[in-house]
């Protein structure tokens, strides 16, 4: 690393970018302004920047002069945040620093990660290396909703040897995480007079039998992610106005976290198997959005070993590789064949009031990103 580009320099640049990003509201569905801001920043470094429409929002995709068909490193993160919740003690859009913490909406999830990646690009530019490196940058909207940004980005089938996804997973560095299937179920019964229920098939009662069978179903278990049962999110049946009629229809929304080895097909197969408990009723099931495939990267993969060696040089410690609890854009990156490491500055109160991020971790991440890009 050139003498002028040290962690202190990178920390200053990351803080500069982070304060600007937090000051721009970007809840899911309203990321256009922050996308334009990021496009201007990247264009200012001389990168070839494309604003890819995602509905009314944009992916910000940037390339260096040396970017090839297969890039060495993809730097990526999401631009959206959750909405403002009640209970903030500071202005969520006015970055507030207290010790190592910077408070602001999206500070940890995940504007600090993007800021650290921008600082790394600043460092490459300052060192005269940026346009000699085979890099691809993609900042995408909608991760907190349906991941429409990442899905649109992957439609062009980008290829990269390694993706550094800057979600707030500082330690452990995340190399595996669950997927998710959302299933819409309709149970069809047979209407009858409520005084003669034996002449009908009660769809609500049949749905209850189905849910009981689903709760007892044997689902696969993963050594690191465990096993995830089905979760009923909503149920609707009967008639909005009083009617002494056996209900002939019941609708369910069911969620299932997926571990590696599970798929949309295996989930639907298990749903239909449990439907046999209903007897007379008929069940229809279909997959709804969002669907995330489970993801897992081999810790022995050469790209992970390269990351581990560089992480050790920067921090003096071996990275702890672990597994996350929730879905994210990385599910789709791995499905697209891109080896993905989730590593970004962490903090606290994500998806809650008074969100904060560690500035020290932001600086360390910026240095790791920088060095990874320097060494290709």
C-alpha positions as CSV (number, residue, x, y, z in Angstrom):
1,X,0.0,0.0,0.0
2,X,1.5,3.4,-1.0
3,X,2.6,5.4,2.1
4,X,-0.2,8.0,1.5
5,X,-2.9,5.3,1.4
6,X,-3.0,3.9,4.9
7,X,-5.9,3.0,7.1
8,X,-6.2,6.6,8.5
9,X,-6.5,7.9,5.0
10,X,-9.1,5.3,4.1
11,X,-11.0,6.0,7.3
12,X,-11.3,9.7,6.4
13,X,-12.6,8.9,3.0
14,X,-15.0,6.3,4.2
15,X,-16.4,8.7,6.8
16,X,-16.8,11.4,4.1
17,X,-18.8,9.0,2.0
18,X,-20.8,7.6,4.9
19,X,-22.0,11.0,6.1
20,X,-23.2,11.8,2.6
21,X,-25.0,8.5,2.1
22,X,-26.8,8.6,5.5
23,X,-28.0,12.1,4.7
24,X,-29.9,10.8,1.6
25,X,-33.1,9.0,2.5
26,X,-33.4,5.8,0.5
27,X,-36.1,3.5,1.9
28,X,-37.0,0.6,-0.4
29,X,-38.9,2.0,-3.3
30,X,-37.3,5.4,-3.2
31,X,-33.6,4.9,-4.0
32,X,-33.3,7.0,-7.2
33,X,-31.6,10.0,-5.4
34,X,-28.9,7.9,-3.8
35,X,-28.3,6.1,-7.0
36,X,-27.7,9.3,-8.9
37,X,-25.4,10.4,-6.1
38,X,-23.3,7.2,-6.3
39,X,-23.2,7.5,-10.1
40,X,-21.7,11.0,-9.8
41,X,-19.1,9.8,-7.3
42,X,-18.0,6.9,-9.4
43,X,-18.0,9.0,-12.6
44,X,-15.8,11.5,-10.8
45,X,-13.2,8.7,-10.5
46,X,-13.3,8.2,-14.2
47,X,-15.3,5.0,-14.1
48,X,-17.6,4.0,-16.9
49,X,-21.0,4.2,-15.1
50,X,-24.3,2.8,-16.2
51,X,-27.6,3.6,-14.5
52,X,-29.7,0.4,-15.1
53,X,-33.4,1.1,-14.6
54,X,-35.2,-1.0,-12.0
55,X,-38.7,0.3,-12.1
56,X,-38.4,3.9,-10.9
57,X,-35.0,3.1,-9.3
58,X,-31.6,2.3,-10.7
59,X,-28.7,-0.1,-10.4
60,X,-25.4,1.8,-10.4
61,X,-23.0,-0.4,-12.4
62,X,-19.4,0.9,-12.9
63,X,-16.4,-0.5,-14.8
64,X,-12.7,0.4,-14.9
65,X,-10.8,0.7,-18.2
66,X,-9.4,-2.8,-17.5
67,X,-12.7,-4.5,-16.6
68,X,-13.0,-7.7,-18.6
69,X,-15.7,-10.2,-19.4
70,X,-14.8,-12.0,-16.2
71,X,-13.8,-9.6,-13.5
72,X,-11.4,-10.3,-10.7
73,X,-13.5,-8.7,-8.0
74,X,-17.1,-7.5,-7.9
75,X,-17.7,-4.8,-5.2
76,X,-21.4,-4.7,-4.4
77,X,-23.9,-3.6,-1.8
78,X,-27.5,-2.4,-1.5
79,X,-28.6,1.2,-1.5
80,X,-32.0,0.9,0.3
81,X,-32.9,1.0,3.9
82,X,-35.9,0.1,6.0
83,X,-38.4,3.0,6.7
84,X,-37.9,5.4,9.7
85,X,-39.3,3.8,12.8
86,X,-40.5,5.6,15.9
87,X,-38.0,6.0,18.8
88,X,-35.0,7.7,17.2
89,X,-33.1,9.8,19.7
90,X,-31.2,11.6,16.9
91,X,-32.2,12.8,13.4
92,X,-31.9,9.5,11.4
93,X,-30.7,11.5,8.4
94,X,-28.1,13.6,10.2
95,X,-25.1,11.5,11.0
96,X,-24.2,11.7,14.6
97,X,-20.8,10.4,16.0
98,X,-20.3,9.2,19.6
99,X,-17.0,7.6,20.1
100,X,-16.6,4.8,17.6
101,X,-20.2,4.9,16.7
102,X,-21.9,6.7,13.8
103,X,-25.7,6.8,14.2
104,X,-28.0,7.2,11.3
105,X,-30.6,5.2,9.3
106,X,-28.9,2.6,7.2
107,X,-25.5,3.4,8.8
108,X,-24.8,-0.3,9.3
109,X,-27.2,-1.9,6.9
110,X,-25.5,-1.1,4.7
111,X,-24.3,2.4,3.8
112,X,-21.0,2.0,5.8
113,X,-20.2,-1.0,3.6
114,X,-20.7,1.0,0.4
115,X,-18.8,3.9,1.9
116,X,-15.8,1.6,2.7
117,X,-15.9,0.3,-0.9
118,X,-16.0,3.9,-2.2
119,X,-13.0,4.7,0.0
120,X,-11.1,1.7,-1.4
121,X,-11.8,3.0,-5.0
122,X,-10.6,6.5,-3.9
123,X,-7.4,4.8,-2.7
124,X,-6.9,3.0,-6.0
125,X,-7.5,6.3,-7.8
126,X,-5.1,8.2,-5.6
127,X,-2.4,5.5,-6.1
128,X,-2.9,5.6,-9.9
129,X,-4.0,2.0,-9.9
130,X,-7.8,2.2,-10.4
131,X,-7.9,1.9,-14.2
132,X,-5.4,-1.0,-14.3
133,X,-7.6,-3.2,-12.1
134,X,-10.2,-5.6,-13.5
135,X,-13.1,-4.6,-11.3
136,X,-16.8,-4.4,-11.5
137,X,-19.0,-2.3,-9.1
138,X,-22.7,-2.8,-8.6
139,X,-24.8,-0.9,-6.1
140,X,-28.4,-2.2,-6.2
141,X,-31.8,-1.1,-4.7
142,X,-34.6,-3.2,-3.2
143,X,-32.6,-5.7,-1.1
144,X,-34.9,-5.0,1.9
145,X,-37.9,-5.9,-0.2
146,X,-37.7,-8.3,-3.2
147,X,-34.0,-7.9,-4.4
148,X,-35.3,-6.6,-7.7
149,X,-32.1,-4.7,-8.2
150,X,-29.8,-7.7,-7.9
151,X,-32.1,-9.8,-10.0
152,X,-32.0,-7.1,-12.8
153,X,-28.2,-6.8,-12.5
154,X,-27.8,-10.6,-12.9
155,X,-30.0,-10.7,-16.0
156,X,-26.9,-9.6,-18.0
157,X,-25.0,-12.6,-16.6
158,X,-22.0,-10.8,-15.2
159,X,-19.0,-13.1,-14.3
160,X,-16.6,-12.5,-11.5
161,X,-14.0,-14.6,-9.6
162,X,-15.1,-13.1,-6.3
163,X,-17.9,-10.9,-5.0
164,X,-17.3,-8.8,-1.9
165,X,-20.8,-8.1,-0.6
166,X,-20.6,-5.4,2.1
167,X,-23.6,-6.5,4.3
168,X,-22.9,-5.9,8.0
169,X,-21.1,-9.2,8.7
170,X,-17.7,-8.2,10.1
171,X,-17.2,-11.2,12.2
172,X,-17.9,-13.9,11.4
173,X,-17.2,-13.4,7.7
174,X,-20.3,-15.0,6.2
175,X,-20.0,-17.8,3.6
176,X,-23.3,-19.5,4.0
177,X,-26.9,-18.4,4.6
178,X,-30.4,-19.8,4.2
179,X,-32.8,-19.3,1.4
180,X,-36.5,-18.7,1.6
181,X,-39.6,-20.0,0.0
182,X,-43.0,-18.3,0.3
183,X,-46.0,-20.5,-0.5
184,X,-49.5,-19.5,-1.2
185,X,-51.9,-22.3,-0.3
186,X,-55.7,-22.5,-1.1
187,X,-57.7,-25.2,0.5
188,X,-61.0,-26.0,-1.3
189,X,-63.8,-27.6,0.7
190,X,-67.5,-27.8,0.0
191,X,-70.2,-25.4,1.2
192,X,-73.2,-26.6,3.2
193,X,-75.7,-25.3,5.7
194,X,-74.1,-24.8,9.1
195,X,-76.8,-26.9,10.7
196,X,-75.9,-29.8,8.5
197,X,-72.0,-29.6,8.4
198,X,-71.8,-33.3,7.5
199,X,-73.1,-32.4,4.0
200,X,-70.1,-30.2,3.4
201,X,-66.3,-30.1,3.8
202,X,-65.1,-27.3,6.1
203,X,-62.1,-25.7,4.4
204,X,-60.9,-24.0,7.6
205,X,-61.0,-27.2,9.6
206,X,-59.3,-29.1,6.8
207,X,-56.6,-26.3,6.6
208,X,-56.0,-26.8,10.4
209,X,-55.4,-30.6,9.7
210,X,-52.9,-29.6,7.0
211,X,-51.1,-27.1,9.2
212,X,-50.8,-29.7,12.0
213,X,-49.3,-32.2,9.5
214,X,-46.9,-29.4,8.3
215,X,-45.8,-28.7,11.8
216,X,-44.8,-32.4,12.2
217,X,-43.1,-32.7,8.9
218,X,-39.5,-33.8,8.8
219,X,-37.4,-31.1,7.2
220,X,-33.7,-31.4,6.3
221,X,-31.1,-30.3,8.9
222,X,-27.9,-28.5,8.0
223,X,-24.8,-28.9,10.4
224,X,-24.4,-25.1,10.6
225,X,-27.8,-23.7,9.8
226,X,-29.9,-26.3,11.7
227,X,-33.4,-27.0,10.6
228,X,-36.1,-24.5,9.8
229,X,-39.8,-25.3,10.2
230,X,-42.7,-23.9,8.1
231,X,-44.1,-20.7,9.5
232,X,-47.7,-19.7,8.9
233,X,-47.8,-16.0,8.1
234,X,-51.5,-15.5,7.4
235,X,-54.8,-17.4,7.2
236,X,-58.1,-16.3,5.7
237,X,-61.3,-18.3,5.5
238,X,-65.0,-18.0,5.9
239,X,-67.3,-15.2,5.0
240,X,-66.8,-11.5,5.8
241,X,-70.5,-11.1,6.6
242,X,-72.1,-13.6,9.0
243,X,-73.4,-16.6,7.2
244,X,-74.3,-20.0,8.8
245,X,-72.5,-21.7,5.9
246,X,-69.7,-24.2,6.0
247,X,-66.7,-22.3,4.4
248,X,-65.6,-23.8,1.1
249,X,-62.3,-21.9,0.9
250,X,-59.4,-21.1,3.1
251,X,-56.2,-19.3,2.0
252,X,-52.8,-19.6,3.7
253,X,-49.5,-17.8,3.3
254,X,-46.6,-20.0,4.5
255,X,-42.9,-19.2,4.8
256,X,-40.0,-21.7,4.9
257,X,-36.3,-20.9,5.4
258,X,-34.3,-23.2,3.2
259,X,-31.0,-24.9,4.0
260,X,-28.6,-26.1,1.3
261,X,-30.1,-29.2,-0.2
262,X,-33.6,-27.7,-0.1
263,X,-35.3,-26.1,-3.1
264,X,-38.6,-24.7,-4.3
265,X,-39.5,-28.1,-5.7
266,X,-38.7,-30.0,-2.5
267,X,-40.8,-27.5,-0.5
268,X,-43.8,-27.9,-2.8
269,X,-43.5,-31.6,-2.7
270,X,-43.6,-31.6,1.1
271,X,-46.6,-29.3,1.1
272,X,-48.5,-31.7,-1.1
273,X,-47.5,-34.6,1.0
274,X,-48.9,-33.0,4.1
275,X,-52.1,-32.2,2.2
276,X,-53.0,-35.9,2.4
277,X,-53.9,-35.4,6.1
278,X,-57.0,-33.4,4.9
279,X,-58.8,-36.2,3.3
280,X,-61.8,-34.8,1.4
281,X,-60.5,-31.2,0.8
282,X,-58.4,-30.3,-2.2
283,X,-55.3,-28.2,-1.9
284,X,-53.6,-25.9,-4.4
285,X,-50.1,-24.5,-3.7
286,X,-47.9,-22.2,-5.6
287,X,-44.6,-20.4,-5.0
288,X,-44.9,-16.6,-4.5
289,X,-42.2,-13.9,-4.3
290,X,-39.8,-13.6,-2.8
291,X,-37.9,-16.8,-3.4
292,X,-34.2,-17.0,-2.4
293,X,-32.2,-20.1,-3.0
294,X,-30.0,-21.2,-0.1
295,X,-26.3,-20.5,-0.5
296,X,-23.0,-22.0,0.7
297,X,-19.4,-21.4,-0.3
298,X,-16.7,-23.9,0.3
299,X,-14.3,-22.5,3.0
300,X,-11.5,-24.2,1.1
301,X,-12.2,-22.4,-2.1
302,X,-9.0,-20.6,-3.5
303,X,-10.8,-17.2,-3.5
304,X,-11.7,-17.6,0.2
305,X,-8.2,-18.7,1.1
306,X,-6.9,-15.6,-0.7
307,X,-9.3,-13.4,1.2
308,X,-8.3,-15.1,4.5
309,X,-4.6,-14.5,3.9
310,X,-5.2,-10.8,3.2
311,X,-7.6,-10.4,6.1
312,X,-4.8,-11.9,8.3
313,X,-2.3,-9.4,7.0
314,X,-4.6,-6.4,7.6
315,X,-6.0,-7.4,11.0
316,X,-3.4,-9.7,12.4
317,X,-6.1,-12.4,12.9
318,X,-7.5,-15.3,10.9
319,X,-11.1,-14.5,9.8
320,X,-13.8,-16.5,11.4
321,X,-16.0,-17.9,8.7
322,X,-19.6,-18.4,9.7
323,X,-23.2,-18.7,8.5
324,X,-25.8,-16.0,8.5
325,X,-29.4,-16.2,9.7
326,X,-31.3,-14.4,6.9
327,X,-31.6,-14.1,3.2
328,X,-29.8,-11.4,1.1
329,X,-28.6,-10.6,-2.4
330,X,-25.8,-13.0,-1.9
331,X,-28.3,-15.9,-2.4
332,X,-28.7,-14.9,-6.0
333,X,-25.0,-14.2,-6.6
334,X,-24.0,-17.7,-5.5
335,X,-26.8,-19.2,-7.6
336,X,-25.4,-17.2,-10.5
337,X,-22.1,-19.0,-10.0
338,X,-20.2,-16.1,-8.4
339,X,-18.1,-17.0,-5.3
340,X,-19.4,-14.6,-2.7
341,X,-18.0,-13.4,0.7
342,X,-20.2,-11.2,2.9
343,X,-17.9,-8.9,4.8
344,X,-18.8,-5.4,5.9
345,X,-18.7,-3.1,8.9
346,X,-21.2,-4.0,11.7
347,X,-22.9,-2.1,14.5
348,X,-26.2,-2.3,16.2
349,X,-29.9,-1.7,16.1
350,X,-30.3,-2.7,12.4
351,X,-33.9,-2.5,11.4
352,X,-34.5,-0.6,14.6
353,X,-34.4,3.0,15.9
354,X,-30.9,4.4,16.7
355,X,-29.0,2.3,14.2
356,X,-25.3,2.7,14.4
357,X,-22.1,1.4,12.8
358,X,-18.5,1.0,14.0
359,X,-16.2,3.5,12.4
360,X,-13.2,1.4,13.2
361,X,-14.7,-1.6,11.5
362,X,-15.6,0.6,8.5
363,X,-11.9,1.6,8.2
364,X,-10.7,-2.0,8.5
365,X,-13.2,-3.1,5.8
366,X,-12.0,-0.2,3.5
367,X,-8.4,-1.4,3.9
368,X,-9.3,-5.0,3.2
369,X,-11.3,-4.0,0.1
370,X,-8.4,-1.8,-1.1
371,X,-5.8,-4.5,-0.7
372,X,-7.9,-7.1,-2.3
373,X,-8.3,-4.8,-5.3
374,X,-4.7,-3.9,-5.4
375,X,-3.6,-7.5,-5.5
376,X,-6.4,-8.6,-7.8
